[in-house]
């Protein structure tokens, strides 16, 4: 009973069909699109039929894909789901080849399509096609597009290589504790857990060395991998008449370079606040753990040894109470998710780690969440975070019929905002509980700087690395170390003491730590968006928590927008204009207040 109560209801995706029947339904609908691809533009009736079939295929395809992918996520070793996933990808690629000329046909018939879109029945599709017309200079010939489609699977495997190397092939030395006992490190997670061991500094030191030594041993391989990944991305972008890979990423997000450079500039102004927070945190670690001089292997220690245990039912209650400022209608959706089994709560063998809320949600009536609930307060934050994504999916799918996804540029705002509301709720609830208040404030501040200072540091490294590659300059391990250090100086500051140690053993093992960032190998320039999302979410959450009804109403417009507007325009629905940049200073003011509270807590 407990298992079913805390498991998601994936069977409703099948709609009383078998999986094989659902696949056949999707395939047959796709074939109708294939049959229409060379004539969809010839008459308005054909054009309308194409649009209708497109959404029908998307709805069926999403049900099929989510059923298989979610089952696979719960049973990673099950050959049934692996085979089904491969089958869908293979058939999808074959069908994509048969419709690869669609974009060229749209461009060749622009005037005719624009005349069709004046029809009131389909005028809402105008933005969708305007984006295609805007991309005219980046669309290749029919022959070239077909070739690009064919070679695409062979040009996107760098992330798989990185993941295989770091999650499977990377070998870690045992970490020896103070009594000489070896501790096996099989995965990155094992090393991270040992770095939090409060009672054995020798074990922490050896775990830190093992972790960094393993990555350091493949620094040349990772540098080469990153070089060729960026080289490939830039060459492919240039083939499509973009200036470079970053230019392509920004244009595709409808964001100009000014917004990116403003983020680099404004987040650099967070440095003094970051160092004030960090200094107090390090002093607390010294006092709590009785350490005279901190080393890198001490920095992951918790500020409290006390762990709060929370049941799933208690977690639900906390989330509902915390999100109360969003109003009763929002809470109805949250409770709907709990009651209708949108969530896979419990960890189990061979289940994927971490958590997610699904995308590809058009045509669904449940917006599924995968969790690995471990009864911690962090797990409560995770469910609040993922619920933000799922409730956003609910709202936009009920408001939109065409633009039923979110751009990554704004996609993290609803989830981060929910975390912020949970933390504001906890700060009030635990205002007289020094231990919990310390935990909440430390979590809020570490998350804020982790998503702003740290992610912008990463993004600036990417910017400079791509600049080197595009200028035909060397990109070696020493260049990686130099760019990483320069970015750290700009956004974090590096003390003279740290600089004096930086090239000495074992500290030098971490000098290429920047190569560990998985996002760099994912063929998408996007980590800067985490910073922007964090800043926006904090400002909106603070306003809503403090009763700003205008902001609350604006936020629901934001949730319902989907991709019906450019990302910057969607953000403007909340009253925030990124072109002005004052939102960064608003966020910094809130953070400085939190730092002040944080510093008032003595141990």
Buried (B, 14 or more C-beta within 10 A) or exposed (E): EEEEEBBBBBEBBBEEBEBEEBBEBBBEBBEBBEEBBEEBBEEBEBBBBBBEBBBBBBBBBBBBBBBBBBBBBBBEEEEEBBEBBEEBEEBBEEBBEBBBBBBBBBBEBBEBBEEBBEEEEBEBBBBBBEEBEEBEEBBBEBEEBBEBBEEEEEEEEBBEBBEEBBEEEBEBBEBBBEEEEEBEBEBBEBBEBBBEBEEBBBBBBBBBBBBBBBBBEBBEEBBBBBBEBBBBBBBBBBEBEBBBBBBBBBBBBBBEEEBBEBBBEBBBEBBEBBBBBBEBBBEBBBEBBEBEEBBBBBBBBBBBEEEBEBEBEEBBEBBBBBBBBBBEEBBEBBEBBBEEBBBBBBEEEEBBEEBBBBBBBBBBEBBBBBBBBEBBBEBBBBBBBBBBBBBBBBBBBEBBEBBBBBBBBBBBBBBBBBBBBBBBBBBEBBEEEEBBBBBBBBBBBBBBBEBBBBBBBBBBBBBBBBEBBBEEEEBBBEBBBEBBBBBBEBBBEEEEEEEEBBEEEBBBBBBBBBBBBEBBBBBBBBBBBBBBBBBBBBBBBBBBBEEBEEBBEBBBBBBBBBBBBBBBEBBBBBBBEBEEBEBBEBBBEBBBEBBEBBBEBEE
